[in-house]
Amino acid sequence: MKARSVAAVAALLLIAGLTGCGAASDGDGGSSASPSPSESESPTESASASPTPSPTPTAAAVALPTDCRAILSEDVLSQLGETPLNDAAFGPSGVGPNGTLTCIWRDPGADTTGLVTTIERMNRGPALDLLNDLADTEGFSCFTPDGGTRCEKTWQNEQYPVTDGRTLFWRDDILIDTQYSNLAPTGYTASIIASIFD
């Protein structure tokens, strides 16, 4: 009799314990797995409850620019002077169908002087593959300023006695890629970085 009572009590405790665990589990799971409208709409709750997705909203919060002049400081614009922007002679420029911004600063009458900047979305993997390849195979110098990765290289133009170059900067899934010939305003890339990320 005593053995049966102990077994019955143990069974009841086990059932009660499992029921208690189930209730606690449903309570915890219920608050995160099946959100109520008030909880799911609260930015504070969603930010603190799910730290894993935070990189995605951060990256998505950085918008691609839409204006080639607006991303440059007054100092940089003064260095560009009267250089035409996005002349139709050089093909498509401005905002593309996927949001990419292409800025072409070049006079159609000039043989080589000009620069082209493309600002586009690029995920971390492909961006780092690109930058590593430029460093490994083409001799680009890379470093990590302004919370991102920057790679750059200059060389002598093959046809004219001027300097050509390329500067790339990647941060938060945005790649700024500038190729230039005989036109390299001081602070150009830094001005774009400040406009997009600050």
Secondary structure, 3 states (H helix, E strand, C coil): CHHHHHHHHHHHHHHHHHHHHHHHHHHHHHHHHCCCHHHHHCHHHHHHHCCCCCHHHHHHHCCCCCCCCCCCCHHHHHHHCCCCECCHHHCCCEECCCCCEEEEEECCCCCCCEEEEEEEECCHHHHHHHHHHHHHHHCCEEECCCCCEEEEEEEECCCCCCEEEEEEEEECCEEEEEEEECCCCCCHHHHHHHHHHC
